[in-house]
Amino acid sequence: MTTPEPAPLYRDCDFNGPLSDDHSARLIGTLGPLDGRHVVDVGCGWAELLLRTLASAPTATGFGIDIGEGAIAHGRANAAERGLADRVELVVGDAGQWAGANADVVFNIGSTHAWGGDPVTHTANALEALSGLLRPGGRLLFGECFWTREPTDAELAAMYDTPRAQYRTVRGLVDLALSYGFRLRALSQASLSEWDDFENRHAKAWEEWLVENSGSPDAEEIRALSERHRVARVDGWREVMGMAYLTLVRV
Ligand SMILES: C[S@@+](CC[C@H](N)C(=O)[O-])C[C@H]1O[C@@H](n2cnc3c(N)ncnc32)[C@H](O)[C@@H]1O
């Protein structure tokens, strides 16, 4: 165990992904009337987008599931602080083992890996599982990475050896989603400045920790983590990885 523990990601990041306040509000606006709707977020993290959605729709209810205990505890505390605790249930659990529930709206953002299996099958596995959670006419907000151009072998290696076939072009991602029985209602993507803002916040706790604990026996471990992440970012995904947000309507 690292002593002291670096601050959790939620101290510095609003969302666990490249998403600004404005963009999140625009995504919520693509979900259609939310009055009385039930919104389910799979791999919700600390459920910030779910909480903002419920705050915007006073009669909507929500459910979020994530495997991370710390993230769920933080999401519950935020729900209570914002007066949303009676309309949202946040649970610790493995999406792959979860039986699911009928929903009007489902979110799956940056979390296609929650169903496990080979990384090259994550997107398809998620779309299949998510389509089973929605009633016809229900909406899926799906956030998934894509290649902005063909990555080089060196870039893939820098990105923790991401398999080339794990992601596709935006066109390929949309085509795949439609093949699982959806229609495309809206499409947007994270800007480079949203990515940079997320990455800068992501690295903040490690960099602060290194300044404040330079003599710690754990400094080498934290420095290595931070350095590896910098390589993944600067030599890898900053040039080639995009994040697309698809609002899909279940046929
Ligand atoms: C990149 S984060 C995205 C979190 C959130 N959707 C957001 O956009 O802020 C991916 C999340 O998937 C969760 N996750 C990974 N495997 C999971 C599993 N088997 N079941 C449920 N959640 C899982 C992680 O704990 C993490 O919170």
The ligand as a MOL file (V3000), in Angstrom:
LIG
                    3D

  0  0  0     0  0            999 V3000
M  V30 BEGIN CTAB
M  V30 COUNTS 27 29 0 0 0
M  V30 BEGIN ATOM
M  V30 1 C -13.3580 5.1400 -17.5810 0
M  V30 2 S -14.3810 4.8290 -16.1990 0 CHG=1
M  V30 3 C -15.9000 5.6400 -16.7090 0
M  V30 4 C -16.8090 5.9470 -15.5500 0
M  V30 5 C -18.0460 6.7690 -15.8860 0
M  V30 6 N -18.8750 6.1110 -16.8680 0
M  V30 7 C -17.6750 8.1480 -16.3530 0
M  V30 8 O -17.7530 8.4050 -17.5750 0
M  V30 9 O -17.3060 8.9830 -15.5220 0 CHG=-1
M  V30 10 C -14.7690 3.0950 -16.3590 0
M  V30 11 C -15.5550 2.5540 -15.1950 0
M  V30 12 O -15.9080 1.1940 -15.4530 0
M  V30 13 C -15.9090 0.5210 -14.2030 0
M  V30 14 N -15.8600 -0.9470 -14.3910 0
M  V30 15 C -14.8330 -1.6850 -14.8630 0
M  V30 16 N -15.1410 -2.9870 -14.8630 0
M  V30 17 C -16.4110 -3.0870 -14.3760 0
M  V30 18 C -17.2890 -4.1610 -14.1400 0
M  V30 19 N -16.9150 -5.4250 -14.4090 0
M  V30 20 N -18.5230 -3.9020 -13.6690 0
M  V30 21 C -18.9070 -2.6200 -13.3870 0
M  V30 22 N -18.1020 -1.5580 -13.5860 0
M  V30 23 C -16.8720 -1.7680 -14.0830 0
M  V30 24 C -14.6900 1.0790 -13.5130 0
M  V30 25 O -14.6800 0.8360 -12.1150 0
M  V30 26 C -14.7850 2.5580 -13.8810 0
M  V30 27 O -15.5050 3.2980 -12.9130 0
M  V30 END ATOM
M  V30 BEGIN BOND
M  V30 1 1 1 2
M  V30 2 1 2 3
M  V30 3 1 2 10
M  V30 4 1 3 4
M  V30 5 1 4 5
M  V30 6 1 5 6
M  V30 7 1 5 7
M  V30 8 2 7 8
M  V30 9 1 7 9
M  V30 10 1 10 11
M  V30 11 1 11 12
M  V30 12 1 11 26
M  V30 13 1 12 13
M  V30 14 1 13 14
M  V30 15 1 13 24
M  V30 16 1 14 15
M  V30 17 1 14 23
M  V30 18 2 15 16
M  V30 19 1 16 17
M  V30 20 1 17 18
M  V30 21 2 17 23
M  V30 22 1 18 19
M  V30 23 2 18 20
M  V30 24 1 20 21
M  V30 25 2 21 22
M  V30 26 1 22 23
M  V30 27 1 24 25
M  V30 28 1 24 26
M  V30 29 1 26 27
M  V30 END BOND
M  V30 END CTAB
M  END
